[in-house]
Amino acid sequence: MARLIEAQSLPALPEQITLSVGDLLIFQASGGRVQLGAEAVELLGAFVPSLLHESGSVLAPMGAPNNVLFRALSAGRASIDVIIGDPWYGSTSKTIRVLVET
């Protein structure tokens, strides 16, 4: 069964992580990209958290995204960048190697 894996502290993460095919990896970050291994890992996007109101409308704050979601597609190796900080005034990134197993 696939897992939703939440990485809360980017600086404390190891340089390599191991995922299983189908896993989703979510970072509290403003952006990201797949440097190498797009066949193994894909960036689903950067998102702003929102709530579904009982009326059916979606409530979302204004501002930059603060969640980035990756998905493990197939067995292999990848290298991803996760970007934290303000995307307009100052950000830093961390590169993480990802091993995807079946």
GIBELWO-V883453 format. One record per pair of residues at least 6 apart in sequence whose ideal C-beta (glycine too) atoms are under 7 Angstrom apart, sorted by sequence separation. I is the first residue (numbers start at 1). J is the second residue. If there is no record, write none. Layout:
i=I j=J
i=I j=J
This chain:
i=7 j=13
i=19 j=25
i=52 j=58
i=53 j=59
i=85 j=91
i=34 j=41
i=84 j=91
i=85 j=92
i=34 j=42
i=50 j=58
i=51 j=59
i=83 j=91
i=84 j=92
i=34 j=43
i=50 j=59
i=33 j=43
i=50 j=60
i=70 j=80
i=83 j=93
i=32 j=43
i=82 j=93
i=48 j=60
i=81 j=93
i=82 j=94
i=48 j=61
i=32 j=46
i=68 j=82
i=81 j=95
i=82 j=96
i=31 j=46
i=48 j=63
i=30 j=46
i=79 j=95
i=80 j=96
i=10 j=27
i=48 j=65
i=49 j=66
i=5 j=23
i=7 j=25
i=47 j=65
i=48 j=66
i=49 j=67
i=79 j=97
i=80 j=98
i=5 j=24
i=7 j=26
i=10 j=29
i=46 j=65
i=2 j=22
i=3 j=23
i=4 j=24
i=5 j=25
i=6 j=26
i=7 j=27
i=8 j=28
i=47 j=67
i=77 j=97
i=78 j=98
i=2 j=23
i=77 j=98
i=2 j=24
i=4 j=26
i=46 j=68
i=47 j=69
i=64 j=86
i=77 j=99
i=78 j=100
i=64 j=87
i=45 j=69
i=76 j=100
i=44 j=69
i=75 j=100
i=44 j=70
i=74 j=100
i=75 j=101
i=43 j=70
i=44 j=71
i=75 j=102
i=42 j=70
i=72 j=100
i=41 j=70
i=42 j=71
i=41 j=72
i=42 j=73
i=40 j=72
i=41 j=73
i=40 j=73
i=30 j=64
i=39 j=73
i=40 j=74
i=30 j=65
i=39 j=74
i=30 j=66
i=32 j=68
i=40 j=76
i=31 j=68
i=39 j=76
i=40 j=77
i=41 j=78
i=28 j=66
i=32 j=70
i=40 j=78
i=28 j=67
i=29 j=68
i=37 j=76
i=41 j=80
i=37 j=77
i=26 j=67
i=27 j=68
i=37 j=78
i=36 j=78
i=37 j=79
i=26 j=69
i=36 j=79
i=34 j=78
i=35 j=79
i=24 j=69
i=25 j=70
i=35 j=80
i=34 j=80
i=35 j=81
i=24 j=71
i=33 j=80
i=32 j=80
i=33 j=81
i=23 j=72
i=32 j=81
i=22 j=72
i=32 j=82
i=21 j=72
i=32 j=83
i=20 j=72
i=31 j=83
i=19 j=72
i=21 j=74
i=29 j=82
i=30 j=83
i=21 j=75
i=29 j=83
i=30 j=84
i=27 j=82
i=29 j=84
i=30 j=85
i=31 j=87
i=30 j=87
i=41 j=98
i=41 j=100
i=35 j=95
i=40 j=100
i=30 j=91
i=10 j=82
i=10 j=84
i=17 j=96
i=19 j=98
i=21 j=100
i=15 j=96
i=16 j=97
i=17 j=98
i=18 j=99
i=19 j=100
i=20 j=101
i=21 j=102
i=15 j=97
i=13 j=96
i=16 j=99
i=18 j=101
i=10 j=94
